[in-house]
Amino acid sequence: MCRSSPWKWQSLRFEYWDEPFPEAPAPAAPLVRCWLRRPEALRLESPDGLVLHSTTGINDSRDGLYVSSTRKSWLLPPHLVSPVYDGSGLVKRRPEAAYGEPGFGNGRFSAALDPVELAGNAPVPLEFPGSNAVQVEGPGVVEHEGRPALEAVVVPTPAYHPGDPAAPLCLPGRTLVRIDRGTGVCVASRSLEPETEGYGHWLRILGVDEYMLDDLFVAEPANLTDVRRHISWDIPA
């Protein structure tokens, strides 16, 4: 499930809290409203509609990137390459691709959208079970904000390598995580250790694969004529 996010959705509308909650967000807790369209488009608003961040380069030329002639610059977006699936339709082994989610604030925001760091790109050899990224305890099915999710307590091992070492999904010790079954997004994380009990996040999914125009993500909307508005034509005397 944690490897499958890039192939489960292309656009997501959600609310994000950069703090954990046992059951539901506190009414006064600060949040951001988010619109994300893969691969690079992201818009963030405050609860009162103030734009906090908006992608402005989604239509920029990529000539400079390709001229660099590095192997990484020619990788395809994940949804254009085929992974290896298991019998239940989840990704067993991820191919080489141009992974990476837009971020804001810290690396945990991006990691929650594609929580592959909890599983790794592929299963570990049966001879080395200790090389899994995390140990999983007590997995179960729960409901998160009206959507089915998987919940478990995870403990990172020496093989755990977060995308952003300064903002991992789970700190040393026990962490409770929830993975949305429909999208593969990590919708909640909460450290269970007393010294880091305030570490984690909460995410509420509002819409999946909705159509999103470019105007939603650029700094200024396209200068199109509103044909519903009368255009006066003044003829000089």
Stockholm file with secondary structure:
# STOCKHOLM 1.0

chainA/1-237         MCRSSPWKWQSLRFEYWDEPFPEAPAPAAPLVRCWLRRPEALRLESPDGLVLHSTTGINDSRDGLYVSSTRKSWLLPPHLVSPVYDGSGLVKRRPEAAYGEPGFGNGRFSAALDPVELAGNAPVPLEFPGSNAVQVEGPGVVEHEGRPALEAVVVPTPAYHPGDPAAPLCLPGRTLVRIDRGTGVCVASRSLEPETEGYGHWLRILGVDEYMLDDLFVAEPANLTDVRRHISWDIPA
#=GR chainA/1-237 SS CTTCGGGTCSEEEEEEESSCCSSSCCTTSCCEEEEEETTTEEEEECTTSCEEEECCCTTSCCHHHHHTCCSGGGCCCGGGSCCEECTTSCEEECCSCCCCCCCCSSHHHHHHHSCGGGTCSSCCCTTCGGGSSEEEEEEEEEEETTEEEEEEEEEECTTCCCSSTTSCSSCSSCEEEEEETTTCCEEEEEECSGGGTTCEEEEEEEEESCCCCGGGTSSSCCCCCCTTSCCCCCCCC
#=GC SS_cons         CTTCGGGTCSEEEEEEESSCCSSSCCTTSCCEEEEEETTTEEEEECTTSCEEEECCCTTSCCHHHHHTCCSGGGCCCGGGSCCEECTTSCEEECCSCCCCCCCCSSHHHHHHHSCGGGTCSSCCCTTCGGGSSEEEEEEEEEEETTEEEEEEEEEECTTCCCSSTTSCSSCSSCEEEEEETTTCCEEEEEECSGGGTTCEEEEEEEEESCCCCGGGTSSSCCCCCCTTSCCCCCCCC
//
